[in-house]
Amino acid sequence: MDRGRWWGLVLVVAVAVVASTASQSKQYHLVSRIAFGSCSDQSDPQHIWNAINNFDPQVFIWLGDNIYGDIKHPFKLFGKERTIGPWKNIPRFTPSSKQEMEAKYKKAKTNPGYSRLRENTKVIGTWDDHDYGLNDAGKEFSEKITNQGLLLDFLDEPLDSPRRKQEGVYASYTFGPVSRQIKVILLDTRYHRDPLLSDGTFLGKSQWAWLEKELNGPASAITIIGSSVQVDL
């Protein structure tokens, strides 16, 4: 996805709720603010973390392109490495190695502002193409299994989490007491996605079944569906 889509902050003002997730025991925390972020190039200045920390969210949700892990080659119309035009001979984007991806995630995770956020905030998230590993990639991408583990490490997902065993990083979380719950459903629009312009699927059979089950589960006061790509309703 184009990194022109940057950061957004959302203040939840309808109700004051208490947060809990499956990974938290029965320790409840008051939640009045949820922040959303995406398209974060780990190599760029990231002064935005100061504003996010000042906003003091109790939950922060990554919506994809949490790092730019693939390698972007410059536009070249002429020469030995041509990335555009009818005679282009190399791709505009190429994947990074596992070691390069790990280094980019480490740079993002150890950013002082983001480190401060992680100390005080529940961080959850999904991915998009550049942290998946390749611009506009779908189910054909060969490094998706390896990179799934790297994303979940970045999100501090427990080693015994079922999310580490499933195909794709989709997940759901519930915040709040009974009758005032907020449900957050995060989709994976990369792992199972058929080729673009095909008459295929974005989510794959297993994720569609999981989503139907989540939507038909116990009622919540609010349901938030997070997607790394545009959704038509």
C-alpha positions, -999 to 999 in steps of 0.1 A, spaced: 0 0 0 12 35 -8 28 51 23 8 82 16 -18 67 39 -2 77 73 -13 79 108 -47 83 124 -57 87 160 -92 79 172 -107 90 205 -134 66 218 -158 89 236 -191 70 236 -184 51 268 -157 45 293 -150 8 293 -128 -17 310 -103 -37 288 -96 -74 289 -82 -98 263 -76 -135 262 -39 -129 269 -47 -109 300 -60 -127 331 -87 -110 351 -68 -77 354 -89 -50 340 -78 -16 328 -100 14 320 -100 23 283 -111 56 270 -87 61 241 -78 38 212 -51 49 186 -46 35 151 -14 36 131 0 24 97 25 32 70 55 36 94 89 37 76 114 27 102 141 47 85 122 80 86 121 105 115 91 95 137 83 125 158 47 114 156 53 91 186 55 121 208 19 131 199 7 95 203 23 92 237 8 125 247 -26 112 236 -20 84 261 -40 55 244 -48 24 264 -49 4 231 -28 9 200 -37 -9 168 -13 -14 139 -32 -16 106 -3 -26 83 29 -14 67 42 -14 103 77 -14 87 88 -11 51 106 -45 48 109 -49 11 135 -32 -10 123 -3 -33 145 2 -64 146 37 -80 127 45 -112 150 38 -141 140 40 -177 174 34 -191 206 15 -182 213 -20 -170 187 -21 -143 154 -8 -158 125 -8 -134 99 9 -156 88 9 -193 81 -19 -218 118 -30 -216 121 -31 -178 143 -60 -167 141 -59 -128 112 -56 -105 105 -22 -88 103 -40 -54 122 -71 -42 120 -90 -9 146 -86 19 163 -115 35 151 -128 69 181 -111 85 173 -78 68 137 -80 79 148 -88 115 170 -57 115 142 -35 102 118 -47 128 144 -42 155 149 -6 144 112 0 145 107 -17 178 136 1 196 126 36 185 125 55 218 90 69 212 75 35 203 93 18 231 77 43 255 43 35 240 48 -3 244 55 2 281 22 18 288 -2 6 261 -17 -27 248 -4 -30 213 -21 -53 187 -21 -54 150 -22 -69 115 0 -64 85 -1 -51 49 21 -57 19 54 -40 29 57 -58 63 43 -89 47 74 -87 27 67 -75 -8 47 -47 -25 12 -59 -35 20 -95 -27 -6 -122 -19 -7 -159 -12 20 -166 -38 47 -149 -17 72 -176 -6 84 -159 26 50 -154 42 55 -182 69 88 -168 80 76 -132 80 45 -141 100 68 -152 128 87 -119 126 55 -98 128 43 -117 158 76 -113 175 73 -75 168 39 -76 184 51 -96 214 27 -124 207 33 -152 232 52 -182 219 23 -205 227 -3 -183 210 -26 -201 185 -19 -172 162 16 -186 157 2 -219 144 -25 -207 121 -21 -196 84 -23 -159 86 -22 -132 113 -60 -125 117 -72 -121 153 -99 -107 175 -99 -90 209 -126 -81 233 -124 -50 256 -149 -41 283 -174 -56 307 -205 -75 298 -231 -53 280 -204 -27 272 -179 -47 253 -160 -35 223 -148 -62 199 -118 -56 176 -115 -79 146 -82 -77 126 -82 -92 91 -53 -106 72 -57 -94 36 -24 -108 23 -17 -144 34 -47 -160 14 -52 -133 -12 -56 -145 -48 -39 -125 -76 -51 -90 -82 -78 -86 -109 -87 -123 -106 -122 -135 -96 -107 -148 -63 -107 -141 -26 -89 -118 -2 -94 -138 30 -94 -175 20 -118 -202 31 -106 -206 67 -105 -169 74 -140 -163 60 -153 -191 82 -135 -176 112 -149 -141 104 -184 -155 102 -180 -172 135 -167 -140 151 -195 -118 137 -221 -143 149 -206 -148 183 -217 -130 216 -230 -96 210 -209 -66 217 -218 -29 220 -194 -19 193 -175 -40 167 -145 -26 150 -131 -44 119 -95 -35 110 -83 -41 75 -51 -31 58 -70 -24 25 -102 -5 16 -134 -23 24 -167 -18 6 -197 -21 28 
